[in-house]
Amino acid sequence: MPDYRRLWHPGGTYFFTVNLLCRHDNDLLVRHIDVLRQAVRDVRQRHPFHIHGWVVLPDHLHCVIELPAGDSDFATRWFLIKAGFSRMMPRGEGRSASRRRRGERGIWQRRYWEHLIRDEADYRAHLDYAHINPVKHGLVSRVADWPYSTFHHWVERGVYPVDWGGGLEGRVDGED
């Protein structure tokens, strides 16, 4: 088994990427956005965290969240969000023998990408990355056109201009 190293920093701000198990032609997250929002609300009531940025795409999501002072347990939060969403989904997805043995649904990838935000530049870069993702994936031509994003909140606060990230013109090939 691989040795996954996680940085557990109490009160830390983290960037996450969380993927559906089957990503090809799967729009489950946006089709059931209200279910996902409810799962997140339910977890935040019992295990608070502050959302700085959140973007939901059809088959994955990106977010920047901050844990309360003295708390580094993002793993429980993700377990509960994924489990809560899964419980509210109708059964019927294909499951591997391993998932059946463990009693797991076949909705989410088991792991997720996590990155501890180190400074203001890192914070801004990850918030920008999350918000530009719908354009990067060709879902919209302007960031402002994607409805499942905290980008609109940041525009209202004057952090981003409404026309920020209008497209990928001018980006260097291979830039991610």
C-alpha positions as a printed NumPy array, in Angstrom:
array([[  0.   ,   0.   ,   0.   ],
       [  1.377,   3.448,  -0.877],
       [  2.429,   5.745,   1.928],
       [  0.199,   8.788,   1.46 ],
       [  1.649,  11.778,   3.239],
       [ -0.783,  14.435,   4.25 ],
       [ -0.002,  17.748,   5.909],
       [ -2.193,  18.087,   8.965],
       [ -2.064,  21.754,   9.936],
       [ -4.568,  22.846,  12.599],
       [ -6.555,  25.819,  11.343],
       [ -5.017,  25.387,   7.908],
       [ -6.386,  26.54 ,   4.583],
       [ -6.419,  23.787,   1.97 ],
       [ -7.076,  23.348,  -1.736],
       [ -8.881,  20.127,  -2.703],
       [ -9.77 ,  18.351,  -5.905],
       [-12.37 ,  15.618,  -5.45 ],
       [-13.368,  13.404,  -8.381],
       [-16.212,  11.113,  -9.261],
       [-15.136,   7.527,  -9.871],
       [-16.485,   7.48 , -13.433],
       [-15.609,  10.811, -15.015],
       [-16.294,  10.164, -18.695],
       [-19.603,  11.743, -19.803],
       [-20.756,  12.025, -16.201],
       [-22.645,  15.136, -15.088],
       [-23.788,  13.768, -11.729],
       [-22.486,  16.657,  -9.624],
       [-24.172,  19.456, -11.561],
       [-27.301,  17.384, -12.196],
       [-27.625,  16.885,  -8.431],
       [-26.072,  20.167,  -7.275],
       [-28.743,  20.675,  -4.598],
       [-27.951,  17.269,  -3.094],
       [-24.248,  18.136,  -3.01 ],
       [-24.998,  21.506,  -1.404],
       [-27.136,  19.783,   1.237],
       [-24.389,  17.267,   2.008],
       [-21.899,  20.124,   2.465],
       [-24.349,  22.083,   4.673],
       [-24.988,  19.018,   6.842],
       [-21.277,  18.43 ,   7.403],
       [-20.555,  22.116,   8.094],
       [-23.154,  22.09 ,  10.88 ],
       [-21.348,  19.299,  12.744],
       [-17.79 ,  19.952,  11.565],
       [-17.468,  23.648,  10.683],
       [-15.17 ,  24.997,   8.013],
       [-15.011,  28.221,   6.032],
       [-15.403,  28.099,   2.264],
       [-13.12 ,  30.544,   0.475],
       [-13.715,  29.16 ,  -3.007],
       [-15.702,  26.309,  -4.494],
       [-16.308,  25.257,  -8.091],
       [-18.423,  22.244,  -9.008],
       [-17.939,  20.746, -12.463],
       [-19.912,  17.838, -13.902],
       [-17.481,  15.143, -12.711],
       [-15.231,  16.79 , -10.109],
       [-14.927,  19.776,  -7.827],
       [-12.237,  22.12 ,  -6.576],
       [-12.358,  24.11 ,  -3.372],
       [-10.33 ,  26.201,  -0.977],
       [-11.49 ,  25.761,   2.604],
       [-10.186,  26.83 ,   5.99 ],
       [-10.476,  24.688,   9.098],
       [-11.152,  26.122,  12.554],
       [ -8.219,  26.937,  14.829],
       [ -6.884,  23.779,  16.437],
       [ -8.646,  21.486,  13.927],
       [ -6.829,  19.611,  11.154],
       [ -9.392,  16.9  ,  10.412],
       [-10.301,  17.496,   6.786],
       [-10.436,  13.725,   6.186],
       [-13.581,  13.301,   8.296],
       [-15.226,  16.207,   6.534],
       [-14.576,  14.723,   3.079],
       [-15.654,  11.273,   4.194],
       [-18.945,  12.699,   5.479],
       [-19.585,  14.929,   2.44 ],
       [-18.99 ,  12.059,   0.036],
       [-21.019,   9.612,   2.144],
       [-23.888,  12.08 ,   2.59 ],
       [-24.093,  12.779,  -1.124],
       [-23.893,   9.062,  -1.929],
       [-26.68 ,   8.182,   0.526],
       [-29.005,  10.63 ,  -1.224],
       [-28.301,   9.162,  -4.685],
       [-30.355,   6.269,  -6.058],
       [-28.491,   2.97 ,  -6.123],
       [-27.596,   1.281,  -9.356],
       [-24.079,   2.349, -10.284],
       [-21.611,  -0.383, -11.135],
       [-19.307,  -1.436,  -8.305],
       [-16.117,  -3.458,  -8.313],
       [-15.804,  -6.574,  -6.165],
       [-13.548,  -4.586,  -3.839],
       [-16.182,  -1.882,  -3.371],
       [-18.901,  -4.484,  -2.808],
       [-16.765,  -6.205,  -0.139],
       [-16.21 ,  -2.876,   1.62 ],
       [-19.851,  -1.826,   1.291],
       [-18.809,   1.213,  -0.771],
       [-20.804,   2.953,  -3.435],
       [-19.333,   3.414,  -6.892],
       [-19.741,   7.202,  -6.988],
       [-16.535,   8.832,  -5.729],
       [-12.864,   8.088,  -6.177],
       [-11.532,   6.89 ,  -2.842],
       [ -8.793,   9.473,  -2.64 ],
       [ -8.641,  13.198,  -3.307],
       [ -5.952,  15.753,  -3.977],
       [ -5.151,  18.042,  -1.072],
       [ -2.692,  20.915,  -0.843],
       [ -1.943,  23.031,   2.231],
       [ -1.995,  26.701,   1.223],
       [  1.313,  28.227,   2.263],
       [  0.979,  31.971,   1.648],
       [ -1.102,  34.663,  -0.03 ],
       [  0.335,  34.007,  -3.513],
       [ -0.405,  30.278,  -3.171],
       [ -3.91 ,  31.085,  -1.949],
       [ -4.593,  33.371,  -4.899],
       [ -3.146,  30.899,  -7.427],
       [ -5.38 ,  28.075,  -6.174],
       [ -8.477,  30.268,  -6.014],
       [ -7.766,  31.388,  -9.589],
       [ -7.195,  27.782, -10.687],
       [-10.522,  26.673,  -9.23 ],
       [-12.446,  29.556, -10.778],
       [-10.911,  29.211, -14.275],
       [-11.607,  25.466, -14.411],
       [-14.993,  25.646, -16.197],
       [-13.3  ,  27.603, -19.   ],
       [-10.305,  25.258, -19.028],
       [-12.64 ,  22.284, -19.512],
       [-14.6  ,  24.026, -22.273],
       [-17.849,  24.2  , -20.303],
       [-18.168,  27.976, -20.783],
       [-16.181,  30.664, -22.556],
       [-16.308,  33.093, -19.606],
       [-15.838,  32.283, -15.917],
       [-18.849,  34.467, -15.093],
       [-21.083,  32.147, -17.14 ],
       [-20.533,  29.12 , -14.876],
       [-23.263,  29.019, -12.207],
       [-21.686,  26.509,  -9.779],
       [-18.885,  28.684,  -8.495],
       [-17.999,  31.122,  -5.738],
       [-16.571,  33.375,  -8.455],
       [-19.802,  35.419,  -8.346],
       [-19.343,  36.032,  -4.611],
       [-15.809,  37.321,  -5.194],
       [-17.013,  39.604,  -8.01 ],
       [-19.581,  41.126,  -5.616],
       [-16.788,  41.751,  -3.106],
       [-14.655,  43.482,  -5.746],
       [-11.862,  40.897,  -5.779],
       [-12.397,  39.814,  -9.396],
       [-13.749,  41.909, -12.252],
       [-16.797,  40.263, -13.829],
       [-14.884,  39.737, -17.089],
       [-11.916,  37.987, -15.408],
       [-11.011,  34.725, -17.124],
       [-12.986,  35.494, -20.253],
       [-11.316,  32.633, -22.087],
       [ -8.057,  30.84 , -22.572],
       [ -6.742,  33.122, -25.309],
       [ -3.172,  34.108, -24.618],
       [ -2.467,  31.16 , -22.326],
       [  0.651,  29.16 , -23.032],
       [  0.038,  25.653, -24.447],
       [  0.228,  23.073, -21.713],
       [ -0.416,  25.622, -18.983],
       [ -2.73 ,  24.145, -16.381]])
